[in-house]
Amino acid sequence: MTISRSRSLALASAALLALLALSGARPYDRATWLLEVFPVIIALPVMWVTYRRFPLTTLLYACIFLHAVVLMIGGAYTYARVPLGFQIADLLHLSRNPYDKIGHFFQGFVPALAAREILMRGQYVRGRKMLVFLVVCVVMAISSVYELIEWLVAVMFGEGAYDFLGTQGDMWDTQSDMLFALIGAVAALLLFSRFHDRQLAKFYFEGN
């Protein structure tokens, strides 16, 4: 593990903590903010604790950073009120704020790379086709569990969960959320598999 990489990751962690505090300073709704950023609150300590024993590739760390930023922005504004989403809606002539779909795209994109890395490093899978199949299955399982969590929150809190659900009146919101997670997973595999392989090879042989 190089000193420069460790310093860069420490700076990235500090930046995420600062952004987390900023997003939580005056969120639109405190409960919604906590629900949206909870994955970040869990992931950061886990990565700190496992850094020496099971460090991740730089690519995966960078993707996790971007995903965390997407979650924190959504938490601060609520997904239906993120300004960037309104700009995209105006540009594409959409009837709803689509920022939540960006979140679900990343919900597929980043776990796909994480699952791929864990499966490859643990040598749990033989054959590229089976690797792709299992990565997509993991992503869809994560996406479906998240939708079940949203359903549970809606049952428990009723209208108070509206901002967390972010359906914006779309009766097919659950299905489209899972579709965007699938698109994110496929995009990650198509765009970054070779680059990920090179990073893993460098990781094994050079300790980076």
Sequence and secondary structure as in RCSB ss.txt:
>XXXX:A:sequence
MTISRSRSLALASAALLALLALSGARPYDRATWLLEVFPVIIALPVMWVTYRRFPLTTLLYACIFLHAVVLMIGG
AYTYARVPLGFQIADLLHLSRNPYDKIGHFFQGFVPALAAREILMRGQYVRGRKMLVFLVVCVVMAISSVYELIE
WLVAVMFGEGAYDFLGTQGDMWDTQSDMLFALIGAVAALLLFSRFHDRQLAKFYFEGN
>XXXX:A:secstr
  HHHHHHHHHHHHHHHHHHHHHTTS S HHHHHHHHHHHHHHHHHHHHHTTTS   HHHHHHHHHHHHHHHHHH
HH GGG HHHHHHHHHHT SS  HHHHHHHHHHHHHHHHHHHHHHHTT   SHHHHHHHHHHHHHHHHHHHHHHH
HHHHHHHGGGGHHHH  TT TTHHHHHHHHHHHHHHHHHHHHHHHHHHHHHHHHHH  
